[in-house]
Amino acid sequence: MLVTGEDHLGHGKSVAEGGTYGYFCEQDPATVVVRDVHRLKKITEESYPEVPYVILGHSMGSFITRNYLCRYGKGVDGAVIVGTGMQSGGLILCSKAMAGIQKLFCGSRHVSHFIDKAAFGNYNKRIDVPRTASDWLSRNPENVDRYIADELCGFTFTVNGFQTLFELIR
């Protein structure tokens, strides 16, 4: 077995020093992140042609994986989609409109706490006594604490990041 992974635009170490976490790119970011997954697949297949290719997508990565499978699914031996979801077309349309209005007034690099609250604010409602705003991520408090302490996790998306997410969910 061989495991590879890529660093999504706007996440992790792909963000340049002084850059903004949660910002993808200006030109068609949803397509760009899906193409990045395809690029990794091609590199992996060229280097290890005898190894079956199974793709895993979790959370936002599940939406990227679903788009990837629709566009480039040929040649994939399997897929594992975890922590995914579905939203109604009307809700996505409203969410995209809300992000578009914020972009108009604040710009695409604006870190949108408003959209973050609208998108994720209800997740902790299932937790009887939440310790943190991130308790919905895991029932293990140590996992939540590690997530909060990790500077590469838990950042709020920019307007551009939310527009990309909504496009991927569509």
mmCIF file of the C-alpha atoms, coordinates in Angstrom:
data_MODEL
# 
_entry.id   MODEL 
# 
loop_
_atom_site.group_PDB 
_atom_site.id 
_atom_site.type_symbol 
_atom_site.label_atom_id 
_atom_site.label_alt_id 
_atom_site.label_comp_id 
_atom_site.label_asym_id 
_atom_site.label_entity_id 
_atom_site.label_seq_id 
_atom_site.pdbx_PDB_ins_code 
_atom_site.Cartn_x 
_atom_site.Cartn_y 
_atom_site.Cartn_z 
_atom_site.occupancy 
_atom_site.B_iso_or_equiv 
_atom_site.pdbx_formal_charge 
_atom_site.auth_seq_id 
_atom_site.auth_comp_id 
_atom_site.auth_asym_id 
_atom_site.auth_atom_id 
_atom_site.pdbx_PDB_model_num 
ATOM 1   C CA . MET A 1 1   ? 0.000   0.000  0.000   1.00 0.00 ? 1   MET A CA 1 
ATOM 2   C CA . LEU A 1 2   ? 1.121   3.518  -0.792  1.00 0.00 ? 2   LEU A CA 1 
ATOM 3   C CA . VAL A 1 3   ? -0.468  6.657  0.676   1.00 0.00 ? 3   VAL A CA 1 
ATOM 4   C CA . THR A 1 4   ? -0.107  10.076 -0.927  1.00 0.00 ? 4   THR A CA 1 
ATOM 5   C CA . GLY A 1 5   ? -1.768  13.373 -0.154  1.00 0.00 ? 5   GLY A CA 1 
ATOM 6   C CA . GLU A 1 6   ? -1.877  16.890 -1.426  1.00 0.00 ? 6   GLU A CA 1 
ATOM 7   C CA . ASP A 1 7   ? -2.031  20.211 0.328   1.00 0.00 ? 7   ASP A CA 1 
ATOM 8   C CA . HIS A 1 8   ? -5.216  21.969 -0.846  1.00 0.00 ? 8   HIS A CA 1 
ATOM 9   C CA . LEU A 1 9   ? -4.872  25.551 -2.014  1.00 0.00 ? 9   LEU A CA 1 
ATOM 10  C CA . GLY A 1 10  ? -5.447  27.931 0.873   1.00 0.00 ? 10  GLY A CA 1 
ATOM 11  C CA . HIS A 1 11  ? -4.535  25.287 3.435   1.00 0.00 ? 11  HIS A CA 1 
ATOM 12  C CA . GLY A 1 12  ? -1.421  24.079 5.197   1.00 0.00 ? 12  GLY A CA 1 
ATOM 13  C CA . LYS A 1 13  ? 1.967   24.830 3.761   1.00 0.00 ? 13  LYS A CA 1 
ATOM 14  C CA . SER A 1 14  ? 0.619   25.847 0.353   1.00 0.00 ? 14  SER A CA 1 
ATOM 15  C CA . VAL A 1 15  ? -0.153  29.240 1.912   1.00 0.00 ? 15  VAL A CA 1 
ATOM 16  C CA . ALA A 1 16  ? 2.802   31.543 1.325   1.00 0.00 ? 16  ALA A CA 1 
ATOM 17  C CA . GLU A 1 17  ? 4.306   33.380 4.271   1.00 0.00 ? 17  GLU A CA 1 
ATOM 18  C CA . GLY A 1 18  ? 2.047   36.333 4.973   1.00 0.00 ? 18  GLY A CA 1 
ATOM 19  C CA . GLY A 1 19  ? -0.677  34.747 2.825   1.00 0.00 ? 19  GLY A CA 1 
ATOM 20  C CA . THR A 1 20  ? -4.261  34.214 3.847   1.00 0.00 ? 20  THR A CA 1 
ATOM 21  C CA . TYR A 1 21  ? -5.513  30.826 5.001   1.00 0.00 ? 21  TYR A CA 1 
ATOM 22  C CA . GLY A 1 22  ? -8.850  29.902 3.493   1.00 0.00 ? 22  GLY A CA 1 
ATOM 23  C CA . TYR A 1 23  ? -8.202  31.780 0.238   1.00 0.00 ? 23  TYR A CA 1 
ATOM 24  C CA . PHE A 1 24  ? -7.881  29.545 -2.836  1.00 0.00 ? 24  PHE A CA 1 
ATOM 25  C CA . CYS A 1 25  ? -7.255  31.577 -6.015  1.00 0.00 ? 25  CYS A CA 1 
ATOM 26  C CA . GLU A 1 26  ? -9.192  34.100 -8.110  1.00 0.00 ? 26  GLU A CA 1 
ATOM 27  C CA . GLN A 1 27  ? -9.735  32.136 -11.318 1.00 0.00 ? 27  GLN A CA 1 
ATOM 28  C CA . ASP A 1 28  ? -12.131 29.173 -10.975 1.00 0.00 ? 28  ASP A CA 1 
ATOM 29  C CA . PRO A 1 29  ? -10.810 27.818 -7.659  1.00 0.00 ? 29  PRO A CA 1 
ATOM 30  C CA . ALA A 1 30  ? -13.211 24.845 -7.517  1.00 0.00 ? 30  ALA A CA 1 
ATOM 31  C CA . THR A 1 31  ? -11.810 23.571 -10.818 1.00 0.00 ? 31  THR A CA 1 
ATOM 32  C CA . VAL A 1 32  ? -8.231  24.270 -9.720  1.00 0.00 ? 32  VAL A CA 1 
ATOM 33  C CA . VAL A 1 33  ? -8.489  22.178 -6.526  1.00 0.00 ? 33  VAL A CA 1 
ATOM 34  C CA . VAL A 1 34  ? -10.057 19.290 -8.456  1.00 0.00 ? 34  VAL A CA 1 
ATOM 35  C CA . ARG A 1 35  ? -7.278  19.506 -11.065 1.00 0.00 ? 35  ARG A CA 1 
ATOM 36  C CA . ASP A 1 36  ? -4.716  19.399 -8.242  1.00 0.00 ? 36  ASP A CA 1 
ATOM 37  C CA . VAL A 1 37  ? -6.167  16.045 -7.168  1.00 0.00 ? 37  VAL A CA 1 
ATOM 38  C CA . HIS A 1 38  ? -5.931  14.813 -10.756 1.00 0.00 ? 38  HIS A CA 1 
ATOM 39  C CA . ARG A 1 39  ? -2.330  16.023 -10.994 1.00 0.00 ? 39  ARG A CA 1 
ATOM 40  C CA . LEU A 1 40  ? -1.447  14.008 -7.878  1.00 0.00 ? 40  LEU A CA 1 
ATOM 41  C CA . LYS A 1 41  ? -3.145  10.933 -9.348  1.00 0.00 ? 41  LYS A CA 1 
ATOM 42  C CA . LYS A 1 42  ? -1.132  11.232 -12.573 1.00 0.00 ? 42  LYS A CA 1 
ATOM 43  C CA . ILE A 1 43  ? 2.142   11.671 -10.672 1.00 0.00 ? 43  ILE A CA 1 
ATOM 44  C CA . THR A 1 44  ? 1.327   8.692  -8.437  1.00 0.00 ? 44  THR A CA 1 
ATOM 45  C CA . GLU A 1 45  ? 0.346   6.469  -11.374 1.00 0.00 ? 45  GLU A CA 1 
ATOM 46  C CA . GLU A 1 46  ? 3.512   7.358  -13.289 1.00 0.00 ? 46  GLU A CA 1 
ATOM 47  C CA . SER A 1 47  ? 5.709   6.543  -10.294 1.00 0.00 ? 47  SER A CA 1 
ATOM 48  C CA . TYR A 1 48  ? 3.790   3.472  -9.089  1.00 0.00 ? 48  TYR A CA 1 
ATOM 49  C CA . PRO A 1 49  ? 1.796   2.062  -12.037 1.00 0.00 ? 49  PRO A CA 1 
ATOM 50  C CA . GLU A 1 50  ? 1.286   -1.340 -10.391 1.00 0.00 ? 50  GLU A CA 1 
ATOM 51  C CA . VAL A 1 51  ? -0.430  0.060  -7.277  1.00 0.00 ? 51  VAL A CA 1 
ATOM 52  C CA . PRO A 1 52  ? -4.257  0.302  -7.374  1.00 0.00 ? 52  PRO A CA 1 
ATOM 53  C CA . TYR A 1 53  ? -5.509  3.871  -6.999  1.00 0.00 ? 53  TYR A CA 1 
ATOM 54  C CA . VAL A 1 54  ? -8.110  4.417  -4.277  1.00 0.00 ? 54  VAL A CA 1 
ATOM 55  C CA . ILE A 1 55  ? -9.037  7.996  -3.409  1.00 0.00 ? 55  ILE A CA 1 
ATOM 56  C CA . LEU A 1 56  ? -10.268 9.169  -0.005  1.00 0.00 ? 56  LEU A CA 1 
ATOM 57  C CA . GLY A 1 57  ? -12.036 12.454 0.643   1.00 0.00 ? 57  GLY A CA 1 
ATOM 58  C CA . HIS A 1 58  ? -13.151 13.695 4.055   1.00 0.00 ? 58  HIS A CA 1 
ATOM 59  C CA . SER A 1 59  ? -15.298 16.740 4.860   1.00 0.00 ? 59  SER A CA 1 
ATOM 60  C CA . MET A 1 60  ? -14.439 19.455 2.317   1.00 0.00 ? 60  MET A CA 1 
ATOM 61  C CA . GLY A 1 61  ? -12.204 16.859 0.675   1.00 0.00 ? 61  GLY A CA 1 
ATOM 62  C CA . SER A 1 62  ? -15.296 14.711 0.158   1.00 0.00 ? 62  SER A CA 1 
ATOM 63  C CA . PHE A 1 63  ? -16.812 17.449 -1.999  1.00 0.00 ? 63  PHE A CA 1 
ATOM 64  C CA . ILE A 1 64  ? -13.551 17.761 -3.928  1.00 0.00 ? 64  ILE A CA 1 
ATOM 65  C CA . THR A 1 65  ? -13.466 13.970 -4.363  1.00 0.00 ? 65  THR A CA 1 
ATOM 66  C CA . ARG A 1 66  ? -17.063 13.840 -5.569  1.00 0.00 ? 66  ARG A CA 1 
ATOM 67  C CA . ASN A 1 67  ? -16.288 16.518 -8.172  1.00 0.00 ? 67  ASN A CA 1 
ATOM 68  C CA . TYR A 1 68  ? -13.089 14.703 -9.100  1.00 0.00 ? 68  TYR A CA 1 
ATOM 69  C CA . LEU A 1 69  ? -14.929 11.425 -9.675  1.00 0.00 ? 69  LEU A CA 1 
ATOM 70  C CA . CYS A 1 70  ? -17.474 13.175 -11.910 1.00 0.00 ? 70  CYS A CA 1 
ATOM 71  C CA . ARG A 1 71  ? -14.752 14.843 -14.004 1.00 0.00 ? 71  ARG A CA 1 
ATOM 72  C CA . TYR A 1 72  ? -11.895 12.319 -13.965 1.00 0.00 ? 72  TYR A CA 1 
ATOM 73  C CA . GLY A 1 73  ? -13.266 9.121  -12.380 1.00 0.00 ? 73  GLY A CA 1 
ATOM 74  C CA . LYS A 1 74  ? -11.960 6.827  -15.100 1.00 0.00 ? 74  LYS A CA 1 
ATOM 75  C CA . GLY A 1 75  ? -8.973  4.858  -13.846 1.00 0.00 ? 75  GLY A CA 1 
ATOM 76  C CA . VAL A 1 76  ? -9.834  5.098  -10.158 1.00 0.00 ? 76  VAL A CA 1 
ATOM 77  C CA . ASP A 1 77  ? -9.993  1.658  -8.544  1.00 0.00 ? 77  ASP A CA 1 
ATOM 78  C CA . GLY A 1 78  ? -12.060 2.791  -5.583  1.00 0.00 ? 78  GLY A CA 1 
ATOM 79  C CA . ALA A 1 79  ? -13.226 5.763  -3.571  1.00 0.00 ? 79  ALA A CA 1 
ATOM 80  C CA . VAL A 1 80  ? -13.909 6.338  0.112   1.00 0.00 ? 80  VAL A CA 1 
ATOM 81  C CA . ILE A 1 81  ? -16.064 9.372  0.852   1.00 0.00 ? 81  ILE A CA 1 
ATOM 82  C CA . VAL A 1 82  ? -16.288 10.231 4.556   1.00 0.00 ? 82  VAL A CA 1 
ATOM 83  C CA . GLY A 1 83  ? -17.845 13.092 6.500   1.00 0.00 ? 83  GLY A CA 1 
ATOM 84  C CA . THR A 1 84  ? -19.721 14.345 3.470   1.00 0.00 ? 84  THR A CA 1 
ATOM 85  C CA . GLY A 1 85  ? -23.061 16.075 3.233   1.00 0.00 ? 85  GLY A CA 1 
ATOM 86  C CA . MET A 1 86  ? -25.713 17.444 0.968   1.00 0.00 ? 86  MET A CA 1 
ATOM 87  C CA . GLN A 1 87  ? -27.504 20.755 0.870   1.00 0.00 ? 87  GLN A CA 1 
ATOM 88  C CA . SER A 1 88  ? -30.562 21.770 -1.092  1.00 0.00 ? 88  SER A CA 1 
ATOM 89  C CA . GLY A 1 89  ? -30.019 23.691 -4.298  1.00 0.00 ? 89  GLY A CA 1 
ATOM 90  C CA . GLY A 1 90  ? -31.923 26.636 -2.831  1.00 0.00 ? 90  GLY A CA 1 
ATOM 91  C CA . LEU A 1 91  ? -29.689 26.816 0.235   1.00 0.00 ? 91  LEU A CA 1 
ATOM 92  C CA . ILE A 1 92  ? -26.551 26.661 -1.902  1.00 0.00 ? 92  ILE A CA 1 
ATOM 93  C CA . LEU A 1 93  ? -27.939 29.378 -4.190  1.00 0.00 ? 93  LEU A CA 1 
ATOM 94  C CA . CYS A 1 94  ? -28.660 31.618 -1.172  1.00 0.00 ? 94  CYS A CA 1 
ATOM 95  C CA . SER A 1 95  ? -25.230 30.877 0.314   1.00 0.00 ? 95  SER A CA 1 
ATOM 96  C CA . LYS A 1 96  ? -23.520 31.761 -2.960  1.00 0.00 ? 96  LYS A CA 1 
ATOM 97  C CA . ALA A 1 97  ? -25.547 34.995 -3.156  1.00 0.00 ? 97  ALA A CA 1 
ATOM 98  C CA . MET A 1 98  ? -24.582 35.892 0.433   1.00 0.00 ? 98  MET A CA 1 
ATOM 99  C CA . ALA A 1 99  ? -20.904 35.279 -0.369  1.00 0.00 ? 99  ALA A CA 1 
ATOM 100 C CA . GLY A 1 100 ? -21.224 37.290 -3.591  1.00 0.00 ? 100 GLY A CA 1 
ATOM 101 C CA . ILE A 1 101 ? -22.620 40.276 -1.699  1.00 0.00 ? 101 ILE A CA 1 
ATOM 102 C CA . GLN A 1 102 ? -19.831 40.075 0.875   1.00 0.00 ? 102 GLN A CA 1 
ATOM 103 C CA . LYS A 1 103 ? -17.277 39.878 -1.931  1.00 0.00 ? 103 LYS A CA 1 
ATOM 104 C CA . LEU A 1 104 ? -18.765 42.992 -3.521  1.00 0.00 ? 104 LEU A CA 1 
ATOM 105 C CA . PHE A 1 105 ? -18.431 45.014 -0.311  1.00 0.00 ? 105 PHE A CA 1 
ATOM 106 C CA . CYS A 1 106 ? -15.412 43.431 1.396   1.00 0.00 ? 106 CYS A CA 1 
ATOM 107 C CA . GLY A 1 107 ? -13.397 41.686 -1.340  1.00 0.00 ? 107 GLY A CA 1 
ATOM 108 C CA . SER A 1 108 ? -12.632 38.028 -1.957  1.00 0.00 ? 108 SER A CA 1 
ATOM 109 C CA . ARG A 1 109 ? -9.824  37.871 0.629   1.00 0.00 ? 109 ARG A CA 1 
ATOM 110 C CA . HIS A 1 110 ? -12.067 39.077 3.456   1.00 0.00 ? 110 HIS A CA 1 
ATOM 111 C CA . VAL A 1 111 ? -12.126 36.539 6.305   1.00 0.00 ? 111 VAL A CA 1 
ATOM 112 C CA . SER A 1 112 ? -15.854 35.974 6.702   1.00 0.00 ? 112 SER A CA 1 
ATOM 113 C CA . HIS A 1 113 ? -16.868 35.262 10.288  1.00 0.00 ? 113 HIS A CA 1 
ATOM 114 C CA . PHE A 1 114 ? -20.463 35.984 9.263   1.00 0.00 ? 114 PHE A CA 1 
ATOM 115 C CA . ILE A 1 115 ? -20.592 33.207 6.651   1.00 0.00 ? 115 ILE A CA 1 
ATOM 116 C CA . ASP A 1 116 ? -18.616 30.913 8.960   1.00 0.00 ? 116 ASP A CA 1 
ATOM 117 C CA . LYS A 1 117 ? -21.263 31.329 11.665  1.00 0.00 ? 117 LYS A CA 1 
ATOM 118 C CA . ALA A 1 118 ? -24.065 30.771 9.133   1.00 0.00 ? 118 ALA A CA 1 
ATOM 119 C CA . ALA A 1 119 ? -22.366 27.665 7.700   1.00 0.00 ? 119 ALA A CA 1 
ATOM 120 C CA . PHE A 1 120 ? -21.057 25.997 10.858  1.00 0.00 ? 120 PHE A CA 1 
ATOM 121 C CA . GLY A 1 121 ? -22.761 27.742 13.788  1.00 0.00 ? 121 GLY A CA 1 
ATOM 122 C CA . ASN A 1 122 ? -25.309 24.992 14.378  1.00 0.00 ? 122 ASN A CA 1 
ATOM 123 C CA . TYR A 1 123 ? -22.833 22.100 14.474  1.00 0.00 ? 123 TYR A CA 1 
ATOM 124 C CA . ASN A 1 124 ? -22.281 22.321 18.239  1.00 0.00 ? 124 ASN A CA 1 
ATOM 125 C CA . LYS A 1 125 ? -26.032 22.254 18.985  1.00 0.00 ? 125 LYS A CA 1 
ATOM 126 C CA . ARG A 1 126 ? -25.880 18.453 19.178  1.00 0.00 ? 126 ARG A CA 1 
ATOM 127 C CA . ILE A 1 127 ? -23.343 18.673 22.015  1.00 0.00 ? 127 ILE A CA 1 
ATOM 128 C CA . ASP A 1 128 ? -25.003 18.763 25.456  1.00 0.00 ? 128 ASP A CA 1 
ATOM 129 C CA . VAL A 1 129 ? -22.351 20.875 27.179  1.00 0.00 ? 129 VAL A CA 1 
ATOM 130 C CA . PRO A 1 130 ? -19.793 22.142 24.658  1.00 0.00 ? 130 PRO A CA 1 
ATOM 131 C CA . ARG A 1 131 ? -16.381 23.190 25.991  1.00 0.00 ? 131 ARG A CA 1 
ATOM 132 C CA . THR A 1 132 ? -15.312 24.918 22.776  1.00 0.00 ? 132 THR A CA 1 
ATOM 133 C CA . ALA A 1 133 ? -16.781 26.043 19.449  1.00 0.00 ? 133 ALA A CA 1 
ATOM 134 C CA . SER A 1 134 ? -15.011 23.049 17.862  1.00 0.00 ? 134 SER A CA 1 
ATOM 135 C CA . ASP A 1 135 ? -16.403 20.245 20.037  1.00 0.00 ? 135 ASP A CA 1 
ATOM 136 C CA . TRP A 1 136 ? -18.546 18.962 17.159  1.00 0.00 ? 136 TRP A CA 1 
ATOM 137 C CA . LEU A 1 137 ? -15.376 17.742 15.427  1.00 0.00 ? 137 LEU A CA 1 
ATOM 138 C CA . SER A 1 138 ? -14.711 14.868 17.841  1.00 0.00 ? 138 SER A CA 1 
ATOM 139 C CA . ARG A 1 139 ? -16.134 13.307 20.976  1.00 0.00 ? 139 ARG A CA 1 
ATOM 140 C CA . ASN A 1 140 ? -12.536 13.035 22.240  1.00 0.00 ? 140 ASN A CA 1 
ATOM 141 C CA . PRO A 1 141 ? -11.613 16.339 23.975  1.00 0.00 ? 141 PRO A CA 1 
ATOM 142 C CA . GLU A 1 142 ? -7.893  15.708 23.382  1.00 0.00 ? 142 GLU A CA 1 
ATOM 143 C CA . ASN A 1 143 ? -8.491  15.594 19.616  1.00 0.00 ? 143 ASN A CA 1 
ATOM 144 C CA . VAL A 1 144 ? -10.416 18.865 19.797  1.00 0.00 ? 144 VAL A CA 1 
ATOM 145 C CA . ASP A 1 145 ? -7.648  20.488 21.853  1.00 0.00 ? 145 ASP A CA 1 
ATOM 146 C CA . ARG A 1 146 ? -4.984  19.359 19.357  1.00 0.00 ? 146 ARG A CA 1 
ATOM 147 C CA . TYR A 1 147 ? -7.080  20.744 16.508  1.00 0.00 ? 147 TYR A CA 1 
ATOM 148 C CA . ILE A 1 148 ? -7.463  24.108 18.255  1.00 0.00 ? 148 ILE A CA 1 
ATOM 149 C CA . ALA A 1 149 ? -3.738  24.271 19.087  1.00 0.00 ? 149 ALA A CA 1 
ATOM 150 C CA . ASP A 1 150 ? -2.671  23.511 15.495  1.00 0.00 ? 150 ASP A CA 1 
ATOM 151 C CA . GLU A 1 151 ? -2.121  26.768 13.608  1.00 0.00 ? 151 GLU A CA 1 
ATOM 152 C CA . LEU A 1 152 ? -2.864  24.964 10.331  1.00 0.00 ? 152 LEU A CA 1 
ATOM 153 C CA . CYS A 1 153 ? -6.373  24.014 11.519  1.00 0.00 ? 153 CYS A CA 1 
ATOM 154 C CA . GLY A 1 154 ? -9.477  25.886 12.507  1.00 0.00 ? 154 GLY A CA 1 
ATOM 155 C CA . PHE A 1 155 ? -8.946  29.056 10.507  1.00 0.00 ? 155 PHE A CA 1 
ATOM 156 C CA . THR A 1 156 ? -11.965 30.872 9.118   1.00 0.00 ? 156 THR A CA 1 
ATOM 157 C CA . PHE A 1 157 ? -12.385 30.830 5.354   1.00 0.00 ? 157 PHE A CA 1 
ATOM 158 C CA . THR A 1 158 ? -12.270 33.947 3.263   1.00 0.00 ? 158 THR A CA 1 
ATOM 159 C CA . VAL A 1 159 ? -15.226 34.900 1.075   1.00 0.00 ? 159 VAL A CA 1 
ATOM 160 C CA . ASN A 1 160 ? -13.321 33.201 -1.766  1.00 0.00 ? 160 ASN A CA 1 
ATOM 161 C CA . GLY A 1 161 ? -12.945 30.044 0.315   1.00 0.00 ? 161 GLY A CA 1 
ATOM 162 C CA . PHE A 1 162 ? -16.652 29.900 1.054   1.00 0.00 ? 162 PHE A CA 1 
ATOM 163 C CA . GLN A 1 163 ? -17.535 30.569 -2.586  1.00 0.00 ? 163 GLN A CA 1 
ATOM 164 C CA . THR A 1 164 ? -15.267 27.669 -3.531  1.00 0.00 ? 164 THR A CA 1 
ATOM 165 C CA . LEU A 1 165 ? -16.818 25.378 -0.918  1.00 0.00 ? 165 LEU A CA 1 
ATOM 166 C CA . PHE A 1 166 ? -20.351 26.239 -2.058  1.00 0.00 ? 166 PHE A CA 1 
ATOM 167 C CA . GLU A 1 167 ? -19.400 25.596 -5.679  1.00 0.00 ? 167 GLU A CA 1 
ATOM 168 C CA . LEU A 1 168 ? -17.931 22.197 -4.756  1.00 0.00 ? 168 LEU A CA 1 
ATOM 169 C CA . ILE A 1 169 ? -21.065 21.229 -2.793  1.00 0.00 ? 169 ILE A CA 1 
ATOM 170 C CA . ARG A 1 170 ? -23.345 22.226 -5.658  1.00 0.00 ? 170 ARG A CA 1 
# 
